[in-house]
Amino acid sequence: MKNCGRYACWVYPLGYTEELNKMKKKKATYKPFDAAAYLDNDAVIAEYLSAAAEDPNPEVFVAALGNVAKARGMAQIAKDAGLGRESLYKTLSAGAHPRFETINSVLHALGVKFAVVAERES
């Protein structure tokens, strides 16, 4: 210990306080969430796409479709849908407005389909 006036204080090893200051300044970094990592079976994928389809913003469904295609393998889905891989990426990118035929062919390649149900009973 070193004498610090009336109070005792610790003497830290050389460079220790600089390390403490660096640690205090570091901000936590987080890995971006990747939904594709959790889309590992047909039931989860169907529920995920159904929930996305209920959102009033159509871009949510297109993004969800992109996540599912990524989880299943973008190159294989593109091939099965009759599209190029780059074309599929572009079709499912943010801000894209894909045609119904394209969405339908991607859904078919994924092995899922649209189901229309009545919103309210008559």
Beta strands, then each sheet from edge to edge (+ up, - down):
strand 1: 2-4
strand 2: 7-9
sheet 1: 1+ 2-
end
